Amino acid sequence: MFYLPNTLFRLRDLVNGPKRLSIECEATTFGTTMGLYRHFLRPLLFYFDAEKVHERTLSAATAAGTSSTGRALLRRLCFHVTDHRLATDVAGIHFPNPVGLAAGFDKSGRAIRALSEIGFGFVEIGSISAQPSVGNPKPRLFRLPEDEAIVVNYGVPNDGAAVVARRVHAAPTPVPLGVNLVETNTGEPTDPAAVVGEFVAAARPFCGRADYLTLNLNCPNTTAGVSPFDDSSRLQELLQQFSRIDGLPPIFLKFTAHQDAKRADDLLLAIDPYVSVAGFIFNLPPGKAYDLRTPESVVDPMPGTLCGAPARTMMDDTISFWYGRMDRTKYAIIGSGGITCAEHAYHKILLGASLIQLYTGLVFHGPGLVRRIHRGLLQLLDRDGFTHLSQAIGAGHEED
Ligand SMILES: Cc1cc2nc3c(=O)[nH]c(=O)nc-3n(C[C@H](O)[C@H](O)[C@H](O)COP(=O)(O)O)c2cc1C
Protein backbone atom coordinates (compact mmCIF):
# COMPACT_ATOMS: atom_id res chain seq x y z
CA MET A 1 0.00 0.00 0.00
CA PHE A 2 1.23 3.50 -0.79
CA TYR A 3 0.34 6.55 1.23
CA LEU A 4 1.88 9.67 2.55
CA PRO A 5 1.73 9.66 6.36
CA ASN A 6 0.39 13.19 6.68
CA THR A 7 -2.49 12.41 4.38
CA LEU A 8 -3.49 9.07 5.83
CA PHE A 9 -6.15 10.40 8.13
CA ARG A 10 -7.87 12.37 5.39
CA LEU A 11 -7.62 9.47 2.97
CA ARG A 12 -9.20 7.12 5.46
CA ASP A 13 -12.00 9.57 6.02
CA LEU A 14 -12.54 9.91 2.33
CA VAL A 15 -12.40 6.19 1.66
CA ASN A 16 -14.68 5.23 4.51
CA GLY A 17 -16.71 8.29 3.86
CA PRO A 18 -19.71 7.29 1.78
CA LYS A 19 -21.14 5.15 4.55
CA ARG A 20 -20.61 7.77 7.25
CA LEU A 21 -20.06 11.10 5.54
CA SER A 22 -21.61 12.50 2.46
CA ILE A 23 -19.04 13.55 -0.09
CA GLU A 24 -19.64 17.17 -0.97
CA CYS A 25 -19.35 17.55 -4.68
CA GLU A 26 -22.31 19.60 -5.73
CA ALA A 27 -20.77 23.06 -6.09
CA THR A 28 -22.95 25.82 -7.48
CA THR A 29 -22.81 25.48 -11.22
CA PHE A 30 -25.17 28.23 -12.29
CA GLY A 31 -23.37 30.46 -14.77
CA THR A 32 -20.83 27.80 -15.80
CA THR A 33 -20.96 25.49 -18.84
CA MET A 34 -22.31 22.79 -16.55
CA GLY A 35 -24.78 25.26 -15.11
CA LEU A 36 -26.04 26.10 -18.58
CA TYR A 37 -26.48 22.43 -19.27
CA ARG A 38 -28.23 21.64 -16.02
CA HIS A 39 -30.50 24.63 -15.84
CA PHE A 40 -31.38 25.16 -19.50
CA LEU A 41 -30.44 22.34 -21.86
CA ARG A 42 -31.17 19.39 -19.57
CA PRO A 43 -34.79 20.34 -18.83
CA LEU A 44 -35.36 20.69 -22.56
CA LEU A 45 -33.73 17.36 -23.40
CA PHE A 46 -35.54 15.57 -20.57
CA TYR A 47 -38.84 16.68 -22.04
CA PHE A 48 -38.31 14.22 -24.92
CA ASP A 49 -37.99 10.44 -25.09
CA ALA A 50 -34.64 9.31 -23.68
CA GLU A 51 -33.59 7.07 -26.56
CA LYS A 52 -34.56 9.63 -29.22
CA VAL A 53 -32.49 12.30 -27.44
CA HIS A 54 -29.57 9.91 -27.25
CA GLU A 55 -29.81 9.12 -30.97
CA ARG A 56 -29.94 12.81 -31.90
CA THR A 57 -26.99 13.60 -29.64
CA LEU A 58 -24.98 10.84 -31.22
CA SER A 59 -25.88 12.00 -34.73
CA ALA A 60 -24.85 15.56 -33.88
CA ALA A 61 -21.57 14.29 -32.41
CA THR A 62 -20.96 12.12 -35.47
CA ALA A 63 -21.46 15.13 -37.74
CA ALA A 64 -19.23 17.36 -35.59
CA GLY A 65 -16.50 14.74 -35.56
CA THR A 66 -16.25 14.36 -39.34
CA SER A 67 -14.81 17.84 -39.97
CA SER A 68 -11.62 19.30 -38.55
CA THR A 69 -13.51 22.53 -37.82
CA GLY A 70 -16.12 20.60 -35.84
CA ARG A 71 -13.44 18.82 -33.83
CA ALA A 72 -11.54 22.05 -33.16
CA LEU A 73 -14.79 23.66 -31.99
CA LEU A 74 -15.47 20.78 -29.61
CA ARG A 75 -11.96 21.08 -28.20
CA ARG A 76 -12.50 24.79 -27.59
CA LEU A 77 -15.95 24.42 -26.10
CA CYS A 78 -14.80 21.77 -23.68
CA PHE A 79 -11.63 23.67 -22.61
CA HIS A 80 -9.28 20.72 -22.38
CA VAL A 81 -7.23 20.18 -19.28
CA THR A 82 -3.87 18.66 -20.22
CA ASP A 83 -1.64 17.93 -17.26
CA HIS A 84 1.19 15.42 -16.95
CA ARG A 85 0.06 14.60 -13.38
CA LEU A 86 -3.06 12.94 -14.80
CA ALA A 87 -1.34 11.03 -17.61
CA THR A 88 -0.98 7.36 -16.83
CA ASP A 89 0.21 4.10 -18.39
CA VAL A 90 -1.94 1.03 -17.88
CA ALA A 91 -1.44 -2.32 -19.63
CA GLY A 92 1.27 -0.72 -21.77
CA ILE A 93 -1.17 1.89 -23.08
CA HIS A 94 -0.62 5.60 -22.55
CA PHE A 95 -3.72 7.44 -21.31
CA PRO A 96 -3.53 11.27 -21.33
CA ASN A 97 -5.89 11.26 -18.35
CA PRO A 98 -7.75 8.56 -16.40
CA VAL A 99 -11.32 9.62 -17.22
CA GLY A 100 -12.94 7.49 -19.91
CA LEU A 101 -16.29 7.20 -21.61
CA ALA A 102 -17.96 3.94 -20.59
CA ALA A 103 -19.39 1.42 -23.04
CA GLY A 104 -22.97 1.89 -24.16
CA PHE A 105 -22.88 5.55 -25.16
CA ASP A 106 -21.49 4.93 -28.64
CA LYS A 107 -22.47 1.35 -29.26
CA SER A 108 -21.43 1.20 -32.90
CA GLY A 109 -18.44 3.54 -32.93
CA ARG A 110 -20.18 6.27 -34.91
CA ALA A 111 -18.99 9.29 -32.96
CA ILE A 112 -15.52 8.34 -31.72
CA ARG A 113 -13.79 11.31 -33.32
CA ALA A 114 -16.03 13.81 -31.56
CA LEU A 115 -16.10 11.92 -28.27
CA SER A 116 -12.34 11.75 -28.11
CA GLU A 117 -12.15 15.55 -28.52
CA ILE A 118 -14.21 16.50 -25.47
CA GLY A 119 -11.51 15.66 -22.96
CA PHE A 120 -11.89 11.94 -22.28
CA GLY A 121 -8.63 10.12 -21.70
CA PHE A 122 -10.05 7.12 -23.54
CA VAL A 123 -13.25 6.09 -25.24
CA GLU A 124 -14.80 2.63 -25.00
CA ILE A 125 -17.29 1.74 -27.72
CA GLY A 126 -19.79 -1.11 -27.79
CA SER A 127 -20.96 -3.51 -26.76
CA ILE A 128 -20.43 -4.97 -30.22
CA SER A 129 -21.33 -8.49 -31.26
CA ALA A 130 -20.18 -10.70 -34.11
CA GLN A 131 -23.57 -10.25 -35.80
CA PRO A 132 -25.64 -7.06 -35.88
CA SER A 133 -28.53 -6.89 -33.44
CA VAL A 134 -31.56 -4.62 -33.02
CA GLY A 135 -31.61 -5.21 -29.26
CA ASN A 136 -34.67 -5.45 -27.07
CA PRO A 137 -38.11 -3.98 -27.88
CA LYS A 138 -38.69 -0.29 -27.10
CA PRO A 139 -39.13 1.54 -24.77
CA ARG A 140 -35.84 0.42 -23.24
CA LEU A 141 -34.27 3.54 -21.74
CA PHE A 142 -35.72 5.45 -18.78
CA ARG A 143 -34.50 8.38 -16.70
CA LEU A 144 -34.93 8.67 -12.94
CA PRO A 145 -34.02 12.35 -12.41
CA GLU A 146 -34.67 12.31 -8.67
CA ASP A 147 -32.03 9.60 -8.32
CA GLU A 148 -29.64 10.71 -11.08
CA ALA A 149 -30.08 7.26 -12.52
CA ILE A 150 -31.01 5.54 -15.76
CA VAL A 151 -32.79 2.24 -16.19
CA VAL A 152 -31.49 0.56 -19.32
CA ASN A 153 -32.84 -2.41 -21.18
CA TYR A 154 -31.25 -1.91 -24.59
CA GLY A 155 -30.14 -5.50 -25.03
CA VAL A 156 -26.96 -4.46 -26.90
CA PRO A 157 -28.25 -3.17 -30.25
CA ASN A 158 -25.27 -2.59 -32.55
CA ASP A 159 -24.22 -2.70 -36.19
CA GLY A 160 -22.11 -5.85 -35.82
CA ALA A 161 -18.33 -6.25 -35.65
CA ALA A 162 -17.54 -6.10 -39.37
CA VAL A 163 -19.35 -2.79 -39.97
CA VAL A 164 -18.12 -1.15 -36.77
CA ALA A 165 -14.54 -2.28 -37.38
CA ARG A 166 -14.54 -0.75 -40.88
CA ARG A 167 -15.87 2.46 -39.36
CA VAL A 168 -13.29 2.74 -36.61
CA HIS A 169 -10.34 1.70 -38.78
CA ALA A 170 -11.19 4.77 -40.88
CA ALA A 171 -11.45 7.10 -37.87
CA PRO A 172 -8.21 7.85 -36.04
CA THR A 173 -8.58 9.14 -32.48
CA PRO A 174 -6.13 11.11 -30.38
CA VAL A 175 -6.87 8.98 -27.29
CA PRO A 176 -6.91 5.20 -26.74
CA LEU A 177 -9.90 3.32 -28.09
CA GLY A 178 -11.42 0.44 -26.15
CA VAL A 179 -13.75 -1.97 -27.93
CA ASN A 180 -16.30 -3.78 -25.79
CA LEU A 181 -17.43 -7.13 -27.17
CA VAL A 182 -20.48 -9.20 -26.32
CA GLU A 183 -22.33 -12.21 -27.65
CA THR A 184 -25.04 -11.48 -30.24
CA ASN A 185 -28.46 -10.90 -28.72
CA THR A 186 -30.84 -12.92 -30.85
CA GLY A 187 -33.67 -12.76 -28.34
CA GLU A 188 -33.13 -16.48 -27.65
CA PRO A 189 -30.81 -17.99 -25.04
CA THR A 190 -27.38 -18.50 -26.66
CA ASP A 191 -25.95 -21.99 -26.82
CA PRO A 192 -23.08 -21.71 -24.29
CA ALA A 193 -20.84 -23.79 -26.55
CA ALA A 194 -21.21 -21.23 -29.36
CA VAL A 195 -20.40 -18.22 -27.19
CA VAL A 196 -16.62 -18.63 -27.39
CA GLY A 197 -16.70 -18.61 -31.20
CA GLU A 198 -18.96 -15.52 -31.11
CA PHE A 199 -16.43 -13.57 -29.06
CA VAL A 200 -13.50 -14.62 -31.22
CA ALA A 201 -15.37 -13.64 -34.39
CA ALA A 202 -16.26 -10.27 -32.86
CA ALA A 203 -12.67 -9.59 -31.77
CA ARG A 204 -10.70 -10.34 -34.92
CA PRO A 205 -11.76 -7.32 -37.03
CA PHE A 206 -10.67 -4.90 -34.30
CA CYS A 207 -7.11 -6.15 -33.91
CA GLY A 208 -4.68 -3.52 -35.12
CA ARG A 209 -7.12 -0.71 -34.24
CA ALA A 210 -8.41 -1.25 -30.71
CA ASP A 211 -5.98 -0.27 -27.96
CA TYR A 212 -7.76 -2.71 -25.67
CA LEU A 213 -10.71 -5.07 -25.82
CA THR A 214 -13.29 -5.49 -23.10
CA LEU A 215 -15.03 -8.83 -22.99
CA ASN A 216 -18.52 -8.17 -21.66
CA LEU A 217 -18.95 -11.61 -20.16
CA ASN A 218 -22.51 -11.06 -19.02
CA CYS A 219 -24.68 -8.24 -20.22
CA PRO A 220 -27.34 -7.78 -17.50
CA ASN A 221 -30.08 -7.29 -20.07
CA THR A 222 -29.46 -10.34 -22.22
CA THR A 223 -28.26 -13.02 -19.83
CA ALA A 224 -29.94 -11.74 -16.65
CA GLY A 225 -26.49 -11.43 -15.10
CA VAL A 226 -25.74 -15.11 -15.50
CA SER A 227 -22.57 -15.67 -17.45
CA PRO A 228 -21.65 -18.75 -19.46
CA PHE A 229 -18.14 -17.85 -18.29
CA ASP A 230 -18.93 -18.42 -14.64
CA ASP A 231 -17.80 -21.89 -15.68
CA SER A 232 -14.00 -21.48 -15.37
CA SER A 233 -13.24 -24.06 -18.03
CA ARG A 234 -15.29 -22.10 -20.58
CA LEU A 235 -13.52 -18.88 -19.59
CA GLN A 236 -10.19 -20.63 -20.06
CA GLU A 237 -11.28 -21.93 -23.45
CA LEU A 238 -12.19 -18.35 -24.42
CA LEU A 239 -8.83 -16.97 -23.30
CA GLN A 240 -7.00 -19.86 -24.93
CA GLN A 241 -8.67 -19.09 -28.26
CA PHE A 242 -7.98 -15.39 -27.83
CA SER A 243 -4.31 -16.08 -27.20
CA ARG A 244 -4.11 -17.42 -30.77
CA ILE A 245 -5.45 -14.19 -32.32
CA ASP A 246 -2.72 -12.23 -34.15
CA GLY A 247 -2.15 -8.71 -32.88
CA LEU A 248 -4.40 -9.18 -29.85
CA PRO A 249 -4.40 -6.03 -27.66
CA PRO A 250 -4.71 -6.20 -23.85
CA ILE A 251 -8.03 -7.54 -22.59
CA PHE A 252 -10.24 -6.32 -19.77
CA LEU A 253 -12.89 -8.68 -18.41
CA LYS A 254 -16.23 -7.05 -17.58
CA PHE A 255 -18.46 -9.10 -15.33
CA THR A 256 -21.19 -8.57 -12.77
CA ALA A 257 -20.03 -6.77 -9.65
CA HIS A 258 -19.82 -9.21 -6.76
CA GLN A 259 -17.82 -9.71 -3.61
CA ASP A 260 -17.92 -13.49 -3.39
CA ALA A 261 -14.45 -14.63 -2.32
CA LYS A 262 -14.74 -18.17 -3.70
CA ARG A 263 -15.99 -17.00 -7.12
CA ALA A 264 -13.29 -14.33 -7.27
CA ASP A 265 -10.49 -16.74 -6.39
CA ASP A 266 -11.77 -19.27 -8.95
CA LEU A 267 -11.72 -16.61 -11.64
CA LEU A 268 -8.28 -15.32 -10.67
CA LEU A 269 -6.91 -18.85 -10.74
CA ALA A 270 -8.52 -19.60 -14.10
CA ILE A 271 -7.11 -16.51 -15.82
CA ASP A 272 -3.66 -16.67 -14.23
CA PRO A 273 -1.88 -18.26 -17.23
CA TYR A 274 -3.28 -15.78 -19.75
CA VAL A 275 -0.97 -12.81 -20.02
CA SER A 276 -3.29 -10.82 -22.27
CA VAL A 277 -5.73 -10.24 -19.40
CA ALA A 278 -4.91 -6.75 -18.16
CA GLY A 279 -7.69 -6.19 -15.67
CA PHE A 280 -11.32 -5.85 -14.75
CA ILE A 281 -14.39 -3.70 -15.21
CA PHE A 282 -17.56 -4.36 -13.24
CA ASN A 283 -21.02 -4.65 -14.73
CA LEU A 284 -24.01 -3.49 -12.78
CA PRO A 285 -26.13 -6.37 -11.54
CA PRO A 286 -29.51 -6.74 -13.26
CA GLY A 287 -32.44 -5.00 -11.60
CA LYS A 288 -33.08 -1.91 -9.51
CA ALA A 289 -32.58 -3.12 -5.94
CA TYR A 290 -31.46 0.21 -4.47
CA ASP A 291 -32.92 2.68 -2.03
CA LEU A 292 -34.48 5.12 -4.47
CA ARG A 293 -36.24 8.45 -4.14
CA THR A 294 -38.34 7.74 -7.22
CA PRO A 295 -41.60 6.06 -6.16
CA GLU A 296 -41.85 2.30 -6.69
CA SER A 297 -44.97 2.80 -8.79
CA VAL A 298 -42.79 4.64 -11.34
CA VAL A 299 -39.73 2.36 -11.18
CA ASP A 300 -41.37 -1.06 -11.05
CA PRO A 301 -42.85 -1.05 -14.57
CA MET A 302 -39.44 -0.12 -16.09
CA PRO A 303 -37.66 -3.24 -17.30
CA GLY A 304 -33.88 -3.31 -17.04
CA THR A 305 -30.80 -2.49 -15.02
CA LEU A 306 -30.24 0.63 -13.01
CA CYS A 307 -27.09 2.66 -13.73
CA GLY A 308 -25.90 5.82 -12.01
CA ALA A 309 -25.70 7.36 -8.57
CA PRO A 310 -27.61 4.76 -6.49
CA ALA A 311 -25.12 2.05 -7.50
CA ARG A 312 -22.05 4.08 -6.52
CA THR A 313 -21.36 2.69 -3.06
CA MET A 314 -21.88 -0.91 -4.14
CA MET A 315 -19.49 -0.41 -7.06
CA ASP A 316 -16.93 1.27 -4.77
CA ASP A 317 -17.06 -1.67 -2.38
CA THR A 318 -16.57 -4.00 -5.34
CA ILE A 319 -13.43 -2.12 -6.45
CA SER A 320 -12.06 -2.35 -2.93
CA PHE A 321 -12.80 -6.08 -2.73
CA TRP A 322 -11.10 -6.91 -6.03
CA TYR A 323 -8.13 -4.64 -5.42
CA GLY A 324 -7.56 -6.53 -2.20
CA ARG A 325 -7.60 -9.94 -3.92
CA MET A 326 -6.01 -9.49 -7.32
CA ASP A 327 -2.32 -9.49 -8.21
CA ARG A 328 -1.74 -5.75 -8.61
CA THR A 329 1.42 -6.31 -10.60
CA LYS A 330 -0.65 -8.03 -13.31
CA TYR A 331 -4.11 -6.50 -13.25
CA ALA A 332 -5.66 -3.04 -13.17
CA ILE A 333 -9.21 -1.98 -12.42
CA ILE A 334 -11.25 0.40 -14.53
CA GLY A 335 -13.75 1.74 -11.99
CA SER A 336 -17.22 2.95 -12.85
CA GLY A 337 -20.63 3.46 -11.31
CA GLY A 338 -22.32 6.71 -10.38
CA ILE A 339 -19.47 9.16 -10.95
CA THR A 340 -20.85 12.69 -11.08
CA CYS A 341 -17.90 14.71 -9.77
CA ALA A 342 -14.15 14.62 -9.15
CA GLU A 343 -14.58 13.36 -5.59
CA HIS A 344 -16.37 10.26 -6.81
CA ALA A 345 -13.66 9.57 -9.37
CA TYR A 346 -10.89 10.19 -6.82
CA HIS A 347 -12.59 7.93 -4.31
CA LYS A 348 -12.55 5.04 -6.80
CA ILE A 349 -8.88 5.73 -7.53
CA LEU A 350 -7.99 5.69 -3.83
CA LEU A 351 -9.81 2.38 -3.52
CA GLY A 352 -7.71 0.88 -6.30
CA ALA A 353 -9.03 1.89 -9.74
CA SER A 354 -6.25 2.86 -12.16
CA LEU A 355 -8.71 4.41 -14.60
CA ILE A 356 -12.35 5.39 -14.32
CA GLN A 357 -15.25 5.48 -16.77
CA LEU A 358 -18.62 7.18 -16.74
CA TYR A 359 -21.83 7.35 -18.68
CA THR A 360 -24.89 8.29 -16.59
CA GLY A 361 -23.14 11.33 -15.11
CA LEU A 362 -22.87 12.80 -18.61
CA VAL A 363 -26.63 12.60 -19.06
CA PHE A 364 -27.28 14.54 -15.85
CA HIS A 365 -24.33 16.95 -15.92
CA GLY A 366 -23.40 17.33 -19.60
CA PRO A 367 -20.02 17.12 -21.32
CA GLY A 368 -18.53 19.87 -19.08
CA LEU A 369 -18.34 17.19 -16.38
CA VAL A 370 -15.19 15.73 -17.93
CA ARG A 371 -13.16 18.90 -17.55
CA ARG A 372 -14.59 19.48 -14.12
CA ILE A 373 -13.41 16.05 -13.01
CA HIS A 374 -9.92 16.71 -14.38
CA ARG A 375 -9.63 19.99 -12.52
CA GLY A 376 -11.06 18.51 -9.36
CA LEU A 377 -8.67 15.55 -9.51
CA LEU A 378 -5.70 17.91 -9.76
CA GLN A 379 -6.92 19.81 -6.70
CA LEU A 380 -7.49 16.60 -4.74
CA LEU A 381 -4.04 15.26 -5.62
CA ASP A 382 -2.56 18.56 -4.48
CA ARG A 383 -4.56 18.55 -1.27
CA ASP A 384 -3.31 15.09 -0.37
CA GLY A 385 0.32 15.75 -1.26
CA PHE A 386 0.47 13.52 -4.35
CA THR A 387 2.58 14.73 -7.23
CA HIS A 388 1.10 12.23 -9.69
CA LEU A 389 -2.11 10.28 -10.08
CA SER A 390 -0.24 6.96 -9.90
CA GLN A 391 0.58 7.66 -6.23
CA ALA A 392 -3.11 7.86 -5.37
CA ILE A 393 -4.10 4.52 -6.92
CA GLY A 394 -5.05 2.24 -4.03
CA ALA A 395 -3.60 4.71 -1.49
CA GLY A 396 -6.74 4.46 0.58
CA HIS A 397 -7.02 0.70 0.43
CA GLU A 398 -7.08 -1.02 3.78
CA GLU A 399 -5.96 -4.64 3.89
CA ASP A 400 -8.43 -6.98 5.65
C1 LIG B 1 -27.82 3.60 -21.48
C2 LIG B 1 -26.70 2.69 -21.10
C3 LIG B 1 -26.27 1.72 -21.98
C4 LIG B 1 -25.24 0.87 -21.62
N1 LIG B 1 -24.80 -0.07 -22.51
C5 LIG B 1 -23.73 -0.84 -22.20
C6 LIG B 1 -23.21 -1.77 -23.14
O1 LIG B 1 -23.69 -1.89 -24.27
N2 LIG B 1 -22.15 -2.53 -22.76
C7 LIG B 1 -21.56 -2.42 -21.53
O2 LIG B 1 -20.58 -3.11 -21.25
N3 LIG B 1 -22.03 -1.53 -20.63
C8 LIG B 1 -23.08 -0.75 -20.93
N4 LIG B 1 -23.54 0.16 -20.02
C9 LIG B 1 -22.91 0.22 -18.67
C10 LIG B 1 -21.83 1.29 -18.59
O3 LIG B 1 -20.75 0.99 -19.44
C11 LIG B 1 -21.31 1.44 -17.15
O4 LIG B 1 -20.63 0.24 -16.79
C12 LIG B 1 -22.40 1.70 -16.13
O5 LIG B 1 -23.41 2.50 -16.67
C13 LIG B 1 -21.88 2.34 -14.86
O6 LIG B 1 -21.42 3.64 -15.06
P1 LIG B 1 -22.32 4.97 -14.84
O7 LIG B 1 -22.96 4.86 -13.49
O8 LIG B 1 -21.37 6.10 -14.96
O9 LIG B 1 -23.34 4.98 -15.93
C14 LIG B 1 -24.60 1.01 -20.35
C15 LIG B 1 -25.04 1.99 -19.47
C16 LIG B 1 -26.05 2.85 -19.84
C17 LIG B 1 -26.49 3.94 -18.88
The ligand as an ORCA input file, in Angstrom:
! r2SCAN-3c Opt
* xyz 0 1
  C     -27.818      3.601    -21.477
  C     -26.699      2.695    -21.099
  C     -26.274      1.718    -21.976
  C     -25.236      0.866    -21.619
  N     -24.802     -0.072    -22.512
  C     -23.728     -0.837    -22.203
  C     -23.210     -1.771    -23.139
  O     -23.692     -1.885    -24.267
  N     -22.149     -2.531    -22.758
  C     -21.558     -2.416    -21.534
  O     -20.582     -3.110    -21.252
  N     -22.025     -1.531    -20.633
  C     -23.081     -0.746    -20.931
  N     -23.542      0.161    -20.023
  C     -22.907      0.216    -18.672
  C     -21.828      1.288    -18.593
  O     -20.754      0.987    -19.441
  C     -21.306      1.442    -17.149
  O     -20.628      0.239    -16.786
  C     -22.401      1.697    -16.134
  O     -23.413      2.498    -16.668
  C     -21.877      2.339    -14.856
  O     -21.417      3.644    -15.062
  P     -22.317      4.969    -14.842
  O     -22.955      4.856    -13.494
  O     -21.366      6.099    -14.962
  O     -23.338      4.985    -15.932
  C     -24.596      1.008    -20.350
  C     -25.035      1.992    -19.473
  C     -26.054      2.851    -19.838
  C     -26.487      3.937    -18.882
*
